[in-house]
């Protein structure tokens, strides 16, 4: 029987399979980069707004606090857009005839809200509670970036699932005292700029994060010593968080690092790095273990 295919067909077939595999991998890599690109995530993009509102001018220039405009930031699942009345508290007196503020004056006259373009827009199937993050020691700049330096607001992070999970798997690196939530320039403690913290007994009706008091000045003339770098195992297992006495006994029994010492002052603990502070706050804030924080029902309900 005559041969149907030439011998070179074998080589052509192998080359075709290799090229198909290379093209398939290339398409996958391209789609992966596309899915993470600002074109999809909108990271860094400045959407057009009816009024070119500048956080830099209002926060850094005038010193307005976040809560003045975003009144529900600590008690609601959303930060909230300020009503026109909040704008007119000032702009009824200053810049009263500015063309840029025409939509605000029109909104005040007609009673119809200014239609803002949402910058940080999560998918509808994602449940996000703004208040729980603020009350558990996550600062504004952690998610929104240095918004106090933005002449026009933009999305500083991707807001993709992997970005959220990176924090939920290890929240220690982002935890801070609740007194520093609105401090945009917060960089965590260091050897040159330590932080001293103390916790109060649990009080019914008071969030655990508000029971922790942290200061940047030595409260007892350098009596407080460096805290242990790692907390006891109990917060990882989800059991009741130990108090300060438990941390003392754990540290004195050798559970901490080589240069960890038991604080002389029983009320304040000194921290010189973010890891040690984060581990302390992880215990005091009663934050759930990573296995629970990364479960599907945390964000998808």
Backbone as a ProteinNet text record, in pm:
[ID]
protein_1_A
[PRIMARY]
XXXXXXXXXXXXXXXXXXXXXXXXXXXXXXXXXXXXXXXXXXXXXXXXXXXXXXXXXXXXXXXXXXXXXXXXXXXXXXXXXXXXXXXXXXXXXXXXXXXXXXXXXXXXXXXXXXXXXXXXXXXXXXXXXXXXXXXXXXXXXXXXXXXXXXXXXXXXXXXXXXXXXXXXXXXXXXXXXXXXXXXXXXXXXXXXXXXXXXXXXXXXXXXXXXXXXXXXXXXXXXXXXXXXXXXXXXXXXXXXXXXXXXXXXXXXXXXXXXXXXXXXXXXXXXXXXXXXXXXXXXXXXXXXXXXXXXXXXXXXX
[TERTIARY]
85.4	0	88.1	54.1	135.1	125.5	234.7	239.5	163.8	69.9	-14.7	60.6	127.1	198.1	347.6	409.5	554.4	620.9	745.5	818.7	832.5	840	854.7	730.8	620.1	497.9	517.3	599.2	625.1	690.8	791.2	860.1	766.2	684.8	589.8	488	446.5	349.9	410.2	536.9	602.7	618.9	663.2	680.8	547.1	439.5	307.4	260.1	284.9	245.5	322.9	455.1	536.6	489.3	465.8	418.9	282.4	195	63.5	78.1	168.6	191.6	247	344.8	403.8	298.9	215.8	110	9.8	-27.2	-123.7	-69.9	58.5	120.2	126.8	164.6	173.6	40.4	-67	-200.2	-238	-204.1	-234.2	-160.4	-29.9	49.7	-3.5	-38.4	-91.6	-222.2	-312.5	-439.9	-419.2	-319.3	-290.4	-243.1	-150	-102.5	-214.4	-299.7	-410.5	-507.7	-533.6	-626.8	-575.2	-443.2	-382.5	-344.5	-366.6	-324.2	-420.7	-375.5	-464.2	-583.1	-571.1	-682.9	-803.4	-776.9	-884.2	-910.7	-805.4	-821.9	-852.4	-822.1	-839.7	-746.4	-643	-545.7	-471.4	-467.6	-397.5	-476.8	-595.4	-676.1	-753.8	-765.5	-838.1	-966.4	-1077.2	-1202.8	-1249.4	-1316.4	-1368.8	-1484.2	-1481.7	-1583.8	-1656.6	-1779.3	-1850.7	-1781.3	-1707.9	-1628.6	-1489.8	-1383.3	-1247.3	-1202.6	-1256.6	-1227.5	-1084.7	-1014.1	-874.9	-863.3	-831	-803.7	-678.1	-581.9	-457.8	-486.6	-571.7	-604	-682.2	-780.7	-868.5	-806	-731	-673.1	-537	-445.6	-310.5	-303	-379.9	-374.6	-456.5	-582.6	-673.7	-681.8	-634.7	-633.3	-765.7	-853.7	-980.4	-957.3	-1030.5	-1023.2	-1112.7	-1075.6	-1153	-1298.6	-1319.3	-1453	-1544.8	-1489.2	-1574.1	-1663	-1607.5	-1685.5	-1742	-1658.9	-1701.1	-1748.9	-1868.5	-1917.8	-1946.1	-1972.6	-2010.4	-1893.3	-1771.9	-1655.9	-1630.3	-1670.5	-1643.1	-1762.1	-1876.9	-1996.6	-2082.4	-2035.5	-2115.4	-2029.5	-2094.9	-2021.5	-1961.2	-2000.8	-1945.8	-1899.1	-1801.6	-1746.9	-1844.1	-1921.2	-2021.3	-1967.1	-2050.7	-2018.8	-2083.9	-2010.7	-2069.4	-2184.2	-2289.9	-2400.1	-2357.4	-2435.5	-2403.4	-2394.5	-2472.7	-2469.8	-2330.5	-2259.2	-2123.4	-2032.8	-2045.4	-1964.6	-2001.7	-2132.8	-2180.1	-2150.9	-2115.4	-2075.6	-1961.3	-1874.1	-1761.6	-1787.9	-1840.1	-1847.4	-1967	-2043.4	-2139.5	-2069.2	-1944.3	-1865.4	-1743.9	-1683.1	-1562.2	-1584.7	-1520.9	-1532.1	-1679.5	-1756.8	-1901.9	-1940.1	-1853.2	-1885.4	-1792.2	-1716.1	-1622.2	-1697.5	-1652.9	-1718.6	-1709.6	-1595.9	-1577.9	-1683.2	-1735.4	-1832.1	-1976	-1996	-2131.4	-2220.7	-2175.2	-2260	-2298.8	-2211	-2242.7	-2352	-2338.8	-2440.9	-2575.2	-2570.4	-2693.6	-2759.5	-2677	-2729.4	-2795.3	-2735	-2788.9	-2922	-2931.3	-3052.4	-3166.8	-3136.1	-3241.3	-3271.5	-3177.2	-3196.6	-3159.2	-3102.9	-3059.3	-2909.8	-2873.6	-2735.2	-2643.5	-2518.6	-2416.4	-2386.1	-2382.7	-2358.7	-2208.4	-2146.9	-2003.1	-1973.9	-1858.3	-1812.1	-1736	-1780	-1718.3	-1578.7	-1481.4	-1341.8	-1309.3	-1340.9	-1314.7	-1443.9	-1460.7	-1585.9	-1561.7	-1603.7	-1589.8	-1703.5	-1682.8	-1792.1	-1911.5	-2028	-2150.3	-2154.7	-2082.2	-2087.4	-1990.9	-1917.1	-1821.2	-1882.2	-1882.8	-1929.3	-1809.2	-1812.1	-1702.5	-1760.3	-1711.5	-1756.2	-1645	-1667.9	-1565.4	-1537.5	-1642	-1627.1	-1539.4	-1552.8	-1476.3	-1327.4	-1290.3	-1148.9	-1092	-1168	-1122.1	-1112.3	-1211.9	-1214.3	-1120.3	-1059.6	-961.8	-819.7	-798.4	-662.8	-607.9	-692.9	-646.1	-661.5	-550.9	-552.9	-603.7	-643	-694.6	-592.7	-466.9	-364.8	-329.5	-362.1	-333.2	-406.8	-531.8	-610.5	-615.4	-626.7	-646.3	-516.4	-403.3	-278	-272.5	-173.9	-159.9	-262	-386	-492.9	-483.6	-412.5	-394	-297.4	-231.2	-139.3	-194	-322.1	-382.3	-461.2	-413.4	-495	-625.8	-621.4	-740.6	-738.6	-849	-853.7	-840.6	-759	-745.8	-732.8	-749.5	-740.6	-594.5	-543	-400.5	-363.7	-455.4	-428.2	-521.9	-491.1	-568.9	-709.4	-727	-853.9	-896.5	-804.2	-835.8	-833	-887.3	-898.3	-762.5	-661.4	-530.8	-472.9	-504.4	-456.8	-523.2	-652.6	-722.7	-669.4	-649	-604.2	-463.8	-379	-244.4	-249.5	-346.8	-362.4	-433.7	-534.9	-610.4	-524.6	-427.3	-339.7	-239.3	-202.1	-103.8	-135.7	-239.2	-278.4	-178.2	-83.8	12.8	84.7	121	201	124.5	-8	-88	-159.3	-151	-221.8	-152.1	-231.7	-177.9	-271.6	-227.5	-318.4	-434.2	-551.6	-667.9	-648.4	-560.2	-531.4	-456.3	-399.8	-323.1	-394.5	-521.6	-596.5	-595.4	-613.8	-625.1	-492.6	-384.6	-252	-196.5	-202.6	-164.5	-16.1	66.6	211	261.7	171.6	210.9	296.7	412.8	504.1	537.3	474.7	504.1	620.2	638.2	746.8	883.1	985.3	1122.7	1209.9	1336.6	1428.9	1436.4	1435.6	1442.9	1308	1200.7	1066.9	980.9	1006.3	929.3	787.4	706.6	568.1	543.9	474.8	440.7	290.2	248.8	105.5	67.7	-54.9	-112.2	-256.2	-307.8	-446.1	-524.9	-653.2	-742.9	-827.4	-885.6	-971.9	-1089	-1134.2	-1246.5	-1370.2	-1433.2	-1551.7	-1668.4	-1781.9	-1897.4	-1940.2	-1964.3	-2010.5	-1901.4	-1776.5	-1664.6	-1580.9	-1558.4	-1475.9	-1339.3	-1289.6	-1160.8	-1047.2	-1053.9	-946.8	-939.1	-1051.5	-1052.3	-1001.4	-979	-924.9	-772.6	-711.9	-566.8	-524.4	-433.9	-384.9	-236.6	-200.6	-61.8	-14.2	110.2	170.3	306.8	353.8	484.4	591	551.8	646.4	655.2	774.8	794.4	708.9	613.5	523.8	585	703.8	760.1	911.3	961.5	1104.9	1191.1	1159.7	1236.7	1228.9	1123.1	1111.4	1064.2	985	935.4	1045.6	1048.3	1151.1	1091.5	1178.6	1135.2	1046.9	937.8	844.1	891.1	835.4	869	817.9	886.7	852	730.4	704	594.2	500	368.7	272.4	259	187.5	159.2	78.5	67.1	2.2	-148.8	-206	-350.8	-423.8	-373.1	-450.9	-457.8	-358.1	-360.8	-463.8	-491.9	-586.5	-728.4	-744.2	-878	-932.5	-850.5	-897.2	-894.8	-940.2	-943.3	-804.1	-796.2	-667.2	-610.4	-479.3	-418	-404.2	-401.6	-378.9	-232	-201.3	-62.5	18.7	-45.3	26.6	69.9	-13.9	22.8	141.8	146.8	258.6	386.6	371.7	487.8	545.2	456.7	504.3	559	495.4	543.1	680.8	699.8	828.3	937.1	904.5	1005.2	1041.3	951.4	980.4	1060.5	1097.6	1182.3	1107.9	980.1	903	934.7	1003.7	1031.1	1167.3	1210.8	1340.6	1451.1	1575.6	1690.2	1693.3	1662.7	1673.2	1537.9	1437.9	1310	1321.6	1262.1	1268	1129.4	1110.9	984.1	978.2	873.4	865.3	868.9	946.6	952.6	819.7	766.2	637	527.7	439.6	340.5	229.8	226.7	116.3	151.3	275.4	313.2	416.6	404.9	499.2	560.3	690.2	760.3	781.7	756.6	771.7	863.8	956.4	1051.1	1044.3	945.4	927	780.7	738.8	598.9	554.2	642.9	604.6	563.9	644.2	612.7	485.7	470.2	347.9	226.6	239	127.5	84.6	180.4	147.7	76.9	119.5	54	-90	-108.8	-243.2	-331.3	-272.3	-347.4	-416.1	-345.1	-400.2	-504.6	-469.5	-557	-683.5	-677.2	-794.5	-885.4	-843.1	-921.7	-951.7	-850.9	-867.4	-870	-959.8	-975.9	-850.3	-825.3	-707.4	-719.5	-605.8	-606.5	-700.9	-717.5	-806.1	-948.2	-993.3	-1127.7	-1132.9	-1026.6	-1024.3	-1021.6	-968.7	-957.5	-1067.1	-1164.9	-1274.1	-1363	-1427.9	-1508	-1620.6	-1684.3	-1800.9	-1765.2	-1635.9	-1596.4	-1635.9	-1614.9	-1640.7	-1757.8	-1791	-1898.2	-2014.6	-2123.5	-2237	-2364.7
-119.5	0	123.2	221.7	343.7	425.8	486.6	571.1	700.9	733.8	852.5	980.2	977.7	1097	1081.8	1189.8	1191.7	1182.9	1133.8	1122	1257.2	1365.1	1497.8	1537.8	1467.4	1499.8	1479.4	1380.6	1358	1480.3	1535.4	1654.1	1773.1	1788.4	1899.6	1888	1764.7	1744.4	1782.1	1737.9	1771.5	1923.1	1987.3	2132.7	2202.2	2153	2212.6	2199.3	2081.4	2061.9	2152.9	2167.8	2256.4	2400.4	2443.8	2581.2	2604.3	2502.8	2515.8	2532	2451.8	2463.2	2599.1	2649.3	2780.6	2890	2883.7	2983.7	2978.3	2855.5	2839.7	2899.3	2871.8	2928.6	3080.4	3128.6	3272.9	3342.7	3281.4	3338.8	3340.8	3231.5	3226.7	3333.4	3349.6	3452.3	3591.2	3613.6	3743.8	3775.8	3677.3	3698.5	3723	3654.6	3674.1	3817	3865.4	4002.2	4102.9	4071.8	4160.9	4169.3	4054.3	4051	4129.1	4140.6	4214	4357	4394.2	4525.5	4634.4	4760.1	4871.3	4886.4	4833.2	4841.3	4764.7	4658.3	4578.2	4621.2	4637.3	4670	4817.2	4902.7	5048.5	5110.2	5038.2	5090.5	5209.8	5318.7	5438.4	5528.4	5486.2	5567.4	5674	5790.8	5902.3	5927.1	5871.1	5889.5	6034.9	6075	6211.4	6227.4	6336.3	6363.4	6492.8	6510.5	6636.4	6756.9	6733.2	6837.5	6779.6	6843.7	6790.2	6808.6	6724.9	6736.4	6693.3	6774.2	6746.1	6709.2	6582.6	6542.7	6612.7	6633.1	6699	6837.7	6911.6	7047	7045.1	6958.4	6959.1	6891.6	6783	6708.9	6765.8	6769	6814.4	6966.3	7035.5	7180.5	7243.3	7200.8	7261.6	7184.2	7060.1	6982.2	6917.8	6896.4	6830.2	6683.9	6635.2	6495.2	6411.4	6284.7	6194.9	6187.3	6181.7	6161	6280.4	6397.6	6514.8	6493.9	6434	6406.9	6265.1	6168.7	6028.2	5991.2	6032.7	6022.2	5879.1	5788.9	5652.1	5554.7	5606.5	5521.9	5421.8	5454.4	5368.1	5283.7	5305.8	5235.7	5175.9	5182.5	5131.5	5046.3	4968	4884.2	4964.5	5089.7	5175.9	5307.5	5370.4	5494.7	5610.4	5608.7	5712.3	5833.1	5887.8	6010.5	6126.8	6233.8	6344.8	6410.8	6449.3	6520	6660.2	6720.8	6855.6	6954.8	6932.9	7023.5	7032.1	6917.5	6917.3	7009.1	7005.5	7094	7239.9	7265.7	7403.7	7463.1	7380.3	7435.8	7535	7503.9	7593.9	7680.3	7617.1	7686.6	7780.8	7793.6	7902.8	8032.2	8018.3	8134.5	8159.4	8052.8	8067.5	8006.2	8063.9	8018.7	8010.3	8107.8	8102.2	8113.5	8172.9	8190.9	8112.8	8019.6	7943.9	7856.2	7859.3	7778.7	7629.4	7588	7445.1	7392.8	7481.3	7438.9	7457.5	7482.8	7497.8	7379	7253.6	7137	7128.2	7174.5	7170.5	7272	7392.3	7494.2	7453.2	7392.2	7346.1	7235.3	7146.5	7039.7	7096.8	7199.8	7262.5	7332.7	7389.9	7464.2	7371.7	7260.5	7170	7054.7	7024.1	6911.4	6778.1	6779.4	6655.5	6634.2	6511.8	6481.1	6494.3	6529.7	6529.8	6384.3	6353.7	6216.3	6196.2	6136.6	6111.6	5977.5	5967.4	5840.8	5764	5642.7	5563.3	5520.5	5547.1	5514.2	5372.8	5340	5206.9	5126.5	5055.7	4985.8	4835.5	4767.9	4622.7	4555	4431.4	4357.8	4341	4330	4319.7	4193.3	4089.5	3964.2	3963	4072.7	4080.5	4159.6	4100.2	4170.1	4231.9	4362.9	4433.5	4524.9	4510	4593.3	4690.2	4817.6	4918.3	4934	4928.7	4956.4	4853.1	4725.2	4622.2	4638.1	4683.8	4704	4821.6	4930.4	5047.7	5016.2	4945.9	4916.2	4803.7	4737.5	4633.4	4676.9	4807.4	4857.3	4865.2	4871	4888.3	5035.3	5101.4	5244.2	5276.2	5401.1	5446.3	5423.8	5459.4	5453	5310.5	5212.1	5072.8	5031.6	5073.2	5038.1	5150.4	5273.1	5386	5453.9	5412.2	5479.1	5617.6	5696.3	5831.6	5924.5	5905.2	5982.2	6129.7	6159.5	6299.4	6371.7	6297.4	6357.7	6352.8	6319.6	6305.2	6430.6	6508.1	6620.4	6571.7	6456.9	6391.1	6246.7	6199.4	6067.9	5956.4	5858	5740.2	5616.2	5499.7	5372.3	5332.9	5328.2	5303.8	5156.4	5065.6	4921.7	4851.4	4725.3	4652.3	4618.8	4596.3	4552.1	4414.8	4340.3	4205.4	4109.7	3991	3895.5	3860.6	3842.6	3805.9	3916.1	4041.2	4152.8	4149.1	4120.9	4107.9	3988.4	3875.9	3754.9	3770.8	3848.1	3870.9	3933.8	4017.7	4078.8	3983.9	3914.2	3824.1	3706.5	3667	3557.5	3603.5	3729.2	3781.9	3927.2	3951.3	4089.9	4163.7	4091.4	4152.7	4270.8	4258.8	4361.7	4491.5	4488.2	4607.9	4663.1	4595	4640.8	4762.2	4852.5	4971.2	5010.8	5094.6	5142.4	5219.7	5211.2	5281.7	5432.8	5480.3	5624.2	5671.6	5576.9	5611.7	5572.3	5537.2	5493.7	5601.1	5726	5835.3	5907	5851.5	5906.9	5849.1	5928.6	5879.1	5844.7	5913.7	5893.9	5785.1	5710	5605.3	5500.5	5470	5371.5	5259.3	5257.1	5153.5	5192.5	5121.5	5153.9	5114.1	5176.7	5146	5169.9	5138.4	5158.6	5305.9	5392.1	5536.5	5594.8	5530.4	5579.8	5466.3	5425.4	5315.6	5357.9	5258.1	5279.8	5202.3	5264.4	5198.8	5176.4	5055.7	5022.6	4959.9	4982.5	4919.4	4884.1	4783.2	4743.2	4751	4782.3	4791.1	4664.7	4637.5	4518.9	4526.3	4410.6	4403.8	4467.9	4555.8	4627.8	4598.2	4551.8	4521.7	4644.8	4623.2	4731	4817.2	4795.4	4873.9	4785	4825.9	4744.2	4717	4595.8	4557.8	4648.6	4696.2	4781.3	4913	4960.7	5086.8	5072.4	4950	4926.3	4927	4941.9	4947.8	5091.9	5137.2	5274.3	5271.9	5337.4	5341.5	5485.4	5507	5640.4	5631.4	5743	5747.6	5810.9	5854.8	5908.2	5812.7	5792.7	5700.8	5742.7	5659.8	5698.7	5685.7	5623	5598.3	5611.9	5712.8	5741.6	5619.9	5559.7	5445.5	5323	5313.1	5195.4	5074.1	5099.1	4987.1	4931.6	4801.2	4733.9	4678.6	4630	4578.6	4456	4452.3	4341.2	4221.7	4107.3	3986	3996.7	3929.4	3941.1	3859.2	3751.7	3663.3	3644.6	3638.8	3619.8	3472.1	3442.3	3302.2	3236.8	3105.4	3030.9	3047	3091.2	3091.2	3173.1	3293.2	3365.9	3294.2	3209	3135.2	3022.9	2971.7	2861	2908.4	3040.7	3094.5	3090.1	3054.1	3051.2	3191	3205	3336.4	3395.9	3523.7	3589.9	3611.1	3589.3	3607.5	3754.3	3784.2	3920.6	3951	4066.8	4108.4	4014.9	3963.4	3873.1	3746.9	3697.8	3579.3	3607.9	3726.7	3762	3772.5	3822.1	3830.8	3692.7	3599.5	3466.7	3394	3413	3348.2	3400	3532.7	3591.4	3548.9	3547.7	3512.7	3365.9	3283.2	3140.3	3103.5	3204.3	3177.1	3169	3210.1	3200.7	3308.9	3415.8	3526.4	3514.3	3623.6	3625.1	3638.6	3637.6	3639.3	3765.6	3881.6	4006.7	4055	3964.4	4002.5	4001.9	4102.4	4114.2	4138.1	4102.5	4128.3	4276.4	4348.2	4489.3	4516.6	4617	4657.2	4719.5	4807.5	4868	4770.7	4727.9	4626.4	4678.5	4808.4	4865	4892.5	4920.4	4954.1	4856.9	4830.8	4744.7	4826.6	4816.6	4894.1	4809	4868.5	4798.9	4879.8	4809.9	4876.3	4824.3	4743	4696.2	4658.6	4656.7	4633.6	4492.7	4395.1	4256.9	4239.6	4292.8	4276.8	4353.1	4474.1	4550	4479.5	4431.1	4363.6	4238.6	4162.1	4041.5	4075.4	4183.2	4228.3	4270	4350.3	4397.2	4283.1	4182.6	4065.5	3999	3993.8	3934.8	4026.7	4153.7	4246.5	4279.7	4277.9	4308.8	4187.3	4070.8	3947.1	3919.4	3930.3	3905.4	3755.7	3713.1	3571.6	3515.1	3384.6	3323.1	3325.4	3315.3	3323.7	3225.5	3105.2	3006.5	3059.5	3131.9	3188.6	3314.5	3394	3517.5	3491.6	3375.7	3344.7	3250.4	3220	3132.4	3207.8	3135.1	3195.8	3283.2	3236.5	3311	3442.2	3472.9	3601.8	3714.7	3693.6	3797.7	3765.5	3636.1	3595.9	3542.8	3615.8	3576	3566.8
0	0	0	-84.6	-95.1	33.3	71.3	191.3	165.6	257.2	238.4	273.7	390	436.5	414.4	379.9	363.9	500.8	502.6	630.2	701.1	625.2	686.7	767	746.3	821	971	1009.6	1151.8	1215.4	1145.4	1197.5	1202.8	1097.1	1095.5	1207.5	1234.3	1343.3	1478.2	1502.9	1630	1645.4	1535.5	1541.3	1566.8	1502.2	1521.6	1665.7	1726	1866.1	1959.5	1933.5	2016.9	2003.3	1879.8	1857.7	1922.3	1912.6	1975.7	2126.7	2187.2	2331.6	2369.6	2289	2317.4	2306.5	2201.8	2183	2296.4	2338.6	2447.6	2577	2607.2	2728.1	2716.7	2596.9	2576.6	2597	2546.2	2564.3	2712.3	2784.8	2927.9	3006.5	2975.8	3045.1	3012.6	2886.6	2845.8	2916.8	2923.2	2992.1	3141.3	3199.8	3340.7	3367.8	3284	3299.2	3272	3175.8	3144.1	3260.7	3323.2	3434.9	3555.3	3568.8	3680	3642.8	3519.6	3471.7	3517.6	3523.3	3559.9	3466.4	3344	3251.2	3304.3	3381.6	3441.3	3584.8	3665.1	3807	3831.3	3734.1	3744.5	3848.9	3885.4	3980.9	3920.5	3995.5	3950.7	3858.5	3818.9	3727.6	3804.8	3745.4	3806.3	3727.8	3773.6	3698.9	3702.8	3599.6	3592.9	3691.1	3766.4	3866.1	3831.8	3880.4	3855	3917	4026.8	4091.5	4117.2	4071.2	4093.1	4237.6	4324	4467.5	4496.8	4575.9	4610.8	4758	4785.2	4923.3	4975.8	4889.7	4932	4986.5	4919.2	4964.3	5094.8	5103.7	5220.3	5342.6	5320.5	5433.6	5472.2	5376.3	5407	5418.6	5334.3	5336.4	5446.6	5459.7	5557.4	5688.3	5688.5	5811.8	5848.4	5752.8	5783.8	5818.3	5916.5	5954.5	5862.6	5844.6	5758.3	5803.2	5936.8	5989.2	5967	5936.7	5914.9	5792.9	5689.3	5568	5567.6	5607.1	5606.1	5746.9	5779.5	5916.8	5960.7	5866.9	5903.7	5897.7	5887.6	5863.3	5976.2	6099.2	6213.8	6256.4	6194.9	6243.5	6133.5	6010.3	5899.6	5808.1	5724.6	5630.6	5516.8	5503.2	5398.4	5460	5396.6	5449.9	5432.6	5326.1	5303.8	5228.4	5141.6	5069.6	5144.3	5172	5248.1	5172.5	5241.9	5175.9	5135.1	5049.1	5001.8	5116.8	5220.7	5335.1	5396.4	5399.8	5456	5375.1	5244.1	5158.9	5182.3	5194.1	5207.7	5343.9	5442.1	5570.9	5555	5460.2	5432.9	5309.8	5204.9	5076.7	5065.4	5171.4	5177.3	5214.7	5261.2	5303.6	5215.1	5162.9	5081.2	4943.8	4844.3	4705.9	4664.1	4702.4	4680.6	4533.5	4451.2	4309.6	4217.8	4271.2	4189.1	4089.5	3965.3	3861.4	3891.2	3951.1	3980	4076.8	4160.5	4261.8	4216.5	4088.4	4036.1	4064.8	4041.4	4072.1	4219.4	4308.8	4451.9	4484.4	4431.6	4457.1	4395.6	4278.3	4214.3	4295.9	4351.2	4436	4560.8	4618.2	4738.6	4708.5	4589.2	4551.6	4515.5	4450.5	4402.2	4496.8	4587.3	4678.2	4618	4497.8	4433.3	4458	4492.9	4527.6	4406.4	4434.3	4330.3	4294.3	4167.1	4122	4105.7	4207.2	4204.8	4137.1	4077.7	4020.5	4127.3	4157.4	4263	4222.1	4309	4279.3	4325.8	4450	4504.6	4496.7	4386.8	4357.6	4355.4	4460.4	4468.3	4392.9	4347	4280.2	4372.7	4315.3	4394.6	4479.4	4438.8	4514.3	4633.3	4654.2	4765.1	4879.7	4997.8	5117.2	5187	5202.2	5268.8	5375	5497.4	5609	5645.7	5619.7	5644.6	5794.1	5875	6017.9	6087.9	6050.5	6120.9	6095.5	5976.6	5946.7	6025.9	6032.6	6107.3	6255.6	6308.5	6451.4	6491.5	6394.5	6424.1	6388.1	6373.3	6359.2	6218.7	6116.6	5979.1	5941.9	5913.1	5884.2	5745.1	5725.5	5596	5484.6	5512.3	5407.6	5368.2	5453	5418.9	5292.4	5278.6	5161.6	5058.1	5105.6	5014.2	4973.8	5031.6	4999.9	5063.5	5023.8	5077.9	5011.6	5050.6	4988.9	5024.5	5135	5173.1	5080.2	4991.3	4895.9	4753.2	4738.2	4605.2	4567.8	4470.2	4420.3	4359.3	4291.6	4240.9	4290.2	4342	4404.7	4301.7	4334.9	4250.2	4337.5	4278.1	4348.5	4361.7	4484	4506.3	4495.1	4525.5	4522.1	4424.9	4396.8	4296.2	4343.8	4474.1	4533.2	4482.8	4424.2	4381.5	4500.2	4479.3	4588.6	4649.1	4565.9	4618	4706.7	4675.3	4757.4	4894.8	4898.8	5026.6	5106.9	5038.6	5107.7	5164.6	5098.8	5151.4	5289.9	5313.5	5445.9	5541.5	5494.1	5581.7	5628.7	5547.6	5588.4	5694.3	5690.8	5784.8	5817.8	5899.5	5930.3	6017.1	6078.7	6171	6107.4	5981	5915.1	5894.2	5906.5	5881	6003.7	6117	6235.7	6296.6	6348.7	6414.8	6528.7	6620.6	6726	6665.3	6726.7	6673.6	6678.1	6764.5	6769.8	6646.2	6569.1	6450.1	6320.7	6330.4	6212.5	6104.4	6145	6048.8	6025.5	6077.4	6056.5	5926	5820.6	5688.2	5679.2	5755.4	5745.7	5840.2	5902.3	5995.9	5926.1	5984	5926.1	6023.1	6139.3	6237.6	6326.2	6437.6	6530.6	6475.5	6528.1	6491.7	6613.6	6602	6714.1	6752	6653.5	6679.4	6719.3	6678.9	6709.7	6765.5	6888.9	6948.5	6984.5	7015	7055.7	7184.5	7279.3	7405.8	7409.3	7447	7449.7	7582.6	7620.8	7739.1	7708.5	7775.9	7754.3	7883	7871.4	7984.7	7992.9	8107.1	8119.7	8022.3	7978	7885.5	7947.4	7869.7	7916.5	7823.8	7876.6	7791	7710.7	7583	7497.5	7437.6	7479.1	7427.1	7335.3	7209.9	7119.7	7178.9	7157.3	7216.8	7171.1	7047.1	6997	7071.8	7123.4	7195.7	7338.4	7381	7514.9	7516.1	7399.6	7388.9	7370.2	7455.8	7449	7413.9	7305.3	7261.2	7252.1	7292.3	7288.1	7222.5	7171.1	7105.6	7194.2	7314.2	7411.8	7530.2	7581.6	7693.2	7811.9	7854.1	7963.1	8101.6	8111	8244	8244.4	8173.4	8176.4	8143.7	8028.7	7979.3	8068.4	8149.4	8234.4	8155.6	8051	7971.5	7883.9	7869.9	7792.2	7663.3	7577.3	7448.5	7468.4	7393.4	7406.8	7326.6	7358.6	7284.1	7141.4	7050.1	6908.3	6870.8	6939.6	6902.2	7020.2	6995.4	7102.4	7137.5	7245.4	7277.5	7166.9	7174.8	7067.2	7068.8	7179.1	7191.8	7088.4	7045	6945	6812.1	6781	6655.3	6658.5	6776.9	6788.2	6809.9	6829.8	6842.7	6983.6	7084.5	7221.8	7278.7	7402.4	7465.1	7467.4	7433.7	7425.7	7564.5	7581.5	7711.2	7743.8	7870.1	7914.2	7921.1	7979.5	7987	8076.6	8182.6	8273.1	8200.5	8109.4	8031.9	7942.4	7883.5	7796.8	7879.6	8005	8093.8	8121.6	8164.4	8200	8079.7	7962.7	7840.4	7802.2	7812.3	7776.1	7873.8	8004.9	8103.8	8099.5	8041.3	8033.6	7909.9	7833	7717.3	7586.6	7585.2	7462.5	7362.8	7403.7	7313.9	7250.6	7186.2	7122.1	7226.1	7179.1	7269.9	7353.7	7289.1	7362.2	7413.1	7421.6	7479.2	7630.7	7695.2	7838.6	7894.3	8020.6	8086.8	8121.9	8080	8110.5	8259.6	8296.8	8436.9	8476.8	8389.7	8413.9	8371.1	8462.4	8426.1	8336.4	8309.8	8233.8	8087.7	8058.3	7921.4	7866.7	7738.1	7667.5	7554.8	7538.6	7436.3	7311.3	7194.7	7067.9	6976.6	6913.6	6824.6	6681.3	6650.9	6513.4	6493.3	6367.6	6334.3	6369.6	6356.3	6384.4	6529.9	6621.5	6763.2	6800.3	6746.7	6773.5	6714.2	6591.3	6527	6601.1	6649.9	6725.6	6856.7	6919.7	7044.3	7015.7	6911.3	6877.8	6828.8	6765.4	6722	6840	6952	7074.2	7136.1	7152.1	7223.2	7145.5	7012.5	6931.4	6911.6	6960.9	6945.8	6798.3	6715.7	6572.5	6546.6	6462.2	6432.4	6365.6	6380.3	6317	6165.1	6094.4	5947.1	5880.2	5937.3	5873.8	5864.8	5966	5962.2	5876.6	5880.7	5802.6	5653.5	5613.3	5470.3	5422.1	5507.7	5462.7	5364.4	5277.6	5169.4	5223.6	5334.1	5381.9	5448.6	5462.8	5517.1	5422.4	5294.4	5194.6	5102.7	5086.3	4994.6	5076.5	5079	5161.4	5080.1
[MASK]
+++++++++++++++++++++++++++++++++++++++++++++++++++++++++++++++++++++++++++++++++++++++++++++++++++++++++++++++++++++++++++++++++++++++++++++++++++++++++++++++++++++++++++++++++++++++++++++++++++++++++++++++++++++++++++++++++++++++++++++++++++++++++++++++++++++++++++++++++++++++++++++++++++++++++++++

